[in-house]
Amino acid sequence: MKFRTKSIHIGNECDPQTGAVVPPIHVASTYVQPGAGEWGEFDYSRSGNPTRKNLERTLAALESGHAALAFSSGMAATHAVTMLLQSGDHILAGSDIYGGTYRLLHKIVDRSNISVSLADSTQPARFAEAIRPNTKLIWLESPGNPLMSITDIAAIVQLAKEHHVIVAVDNTFATPALTRPLELGADVVMHSATKYIGGHSDALGGALIAKDQELFERLYFVQNATGAVLSPFESFLMSRGLKTLALRVEAQCATAMQLADWLAADPRIRRVLYPGIPSHPGHEIAARQMQGGFGAMLSFEVEGDYARTKQVAESTKLFQLAVSLGAVESLIEQPASMSHASYDAEDRAAHGITDGLIRLSVGLEAFDDLRDDLDQALGS
């Protein structure tokens, strides 16, 4: 089946009891067993739930994975991957990553005597130099957040295999509609399902998709032991969102490309960061690695200081000032004071997250309306 067909039919088979075309939401917390010490498919909702399982089947199919796990948030999913490690291990992450991931790695995970370092994953040779004998996990984002950097996932995977290191990819920005990291050799994919998978700013969740049974079982053990599972209702909302994922992303990518071209020609803009622009340093890799578009996230720097940037971000009327992304509504934010405020100031500066940077999540509104909104916010 093609991607759009999978998103509608796998995990969404009609209810065999009633014929309902939408599977029912199973809210039970516990399940009657066939006998003492005899276990059915479901026993306790933390360990497994029919509605959550339906979503997980869809996610695994769309990411070309072996199996998936749905979590209560994207950060819970990320944390579960780090819990595969032991004291003394090392995590190497790309330098263009979500602020919440930075905070988790540098201020929570490192408490367990797990060391963390960041390196430029867009330069495989330099990235390889940062791999240590005790490196056990490589964490990537492509496009990166918030600088829209593009990492050659297959190239980094090749490096990781040489060192027997697990590669995990945060695929939230690209979505499986554009990039499928497991097909490029990665071991596990993470999604903040709150974003494009849900797609409507009304559900919080996360997901992990594993490439093989062995890794899936290790991750399942962590999830079951720690309990950060997605609720049945959120699972239903995510399943519903996935049915329109491909169409939403296609339309959002097209509008983002138009906005990026318009911003790139505007003298009030210092630079535009969007992989669809030919001048973007990762454009060729993105064109090869992303299928059907370059994403609906873009960043740009305005001419002026912190106060000027803050003024622009606060002056839009259609773009809503908020963190998060990936929904039908367009959002605007200033990473230095919002999504990446958890970065240490020196790390923000070192990794190019300037006070003048603005990040857009392009929704489903008409291009003309979004362009006019940015135009009035930028002023003369």
C-alpha positions, 0 to 999 in steps of 0.5 A: 500500500502507498503511504496515504492508504496505510495511514487510513487503513492500517490500525484502523480496521473496522470493528468486527463486532459492530462494523463501525468504520472507526474502531472504538476507544477502549478506556478499561484500565484492566482486563479479565484473564483466562486463568490464574497465571494465564495471560491474554493479549491485554492485562493492564492498560499500562502494559497494553491497550487496544486503542494505543495498539492501533495507533502503534501499528499505524506508526510502525507501518508509516515509518517502515519499522518493526513495531512502535510504542506510544508515549504520554509526550515526546520528552517521555519517548526521548527519555525512554531511549536514554534509559537504554544506557548505563552509568559511564556511557556517552551520548553524542547529539547534533548541535541543532536540537530541540531545547527540551532535548538539550535540557533533558540530556544536560540537566537530567540524564547527566545526573546518572553519570552519563556524559553528553556532548554536542557536535555538528552533525551536518559535517560527518567527518567532524562529527566522527571525531566526537565519537568516543570509545564509550559512546552508546547513543547518537541523537539526531534531528533533521531538519534541526531545531531551530536552525533547519540544518540538514543531516545526511542520516545515512552517512552518520549511520555508517559512522555509527555502525563502525563504532557499534552505536545506536542511532536515534532520529527525532523525525518530528519536523520531517514526519514520515511523509517526507523522511523515513530514517529507519529506511536510511539505516537508523535504529529508532525514530522518535516523534513528538506526536503532539505536532504533525501526527496529531496536527490540531493542537489538541493532544499531547503525545510521543512515539518511538518506532524501532527497526527490530524486535530486540530493540523494541523489546528493550524499549517496551521494558523501559516503557512498561517499567516507568509507565509513560504511556499514551491515554486511549483518548489521545491515542484515538486523536493521534490515529485520526490525525494520521489519516490526513498527515500526508495531505496536511504536510503537502499543503504546509510544505507548499506554503512554507516554500512560498513564504521562504522565497518571499522572505529571502527577497525582503531587505528587512530580513537578514537571512532565511533558514529553509532547506527548500531554498537552493542556497541552503547548505543542506539543500542537495541532501534534503532534496535527496533525503526528503520526499515530496517537500522540504518541511513546513518549518522555517526560521529567519533573522530580522535586522535589529536587536532582541527588542526588535525581534520580540516586537515582530514576533508579538505583532502578528495577527494570524501567526499565533505567538506560541511554542509547539508546531505542526498543527493547522494553525500557523505559529511564531516564536522567538527561540532564544526566549521561548523554545530554546530558553533552556539552553545555556546562554553560551551554548545558544551563542555557540550554536547560532541561536541568535536573539534575532532568530524567529521560527515559524510553523506554517499551518494551512492558512492561505499564503497571501494571508500569512504573507500579509500578516508577516509584512505588517508585523515587520513594518517599514 
